[in-house]
Amino acid sequence: MHASFRRDEEGKLLLCLVQWGPMVVHIFDQGFAGAFWLGLLLAFDLRFVLRWRADYQLLDAQGNRRKAWRIAFGKRGWSERTMWDSRRAESSQSQCPGAASTAS
């Protein structure tokens, strides 16, 4: 076996991301998406979902700094989907919340 450098492996992953393009939505849990990856995703116009920590702050549409959860609070979802709830063994209608914002 041979050792590899982290940035080399990330570079290979980036090539895959660009080739897949809009066919894939990349999902990051809180704390696993740094400025490096977010910058690349934005630069290549790739789709992603990022679960923010509750104390992170964003700029809302008016340019005010607010906690991420406060921006989406009380807003209607962008789309509605039927989702399977494995705990209850039933499907239910759910809305996908979202709000326009920029990182601060």
QUISULJO-V805926 format. One line per field, one symbol per residue. phi: phi as a letter, one per 30 degrees, with the letter a starting at -180 (. if undefined). Layout:
phi->???
This chain:
phi->.bdbceddddddddededddhddbcdccdeicccdedddddddchcdabbddddcdcbcdddiddbdedddddiddddabbcbdcddchacbdbccdaadabdb
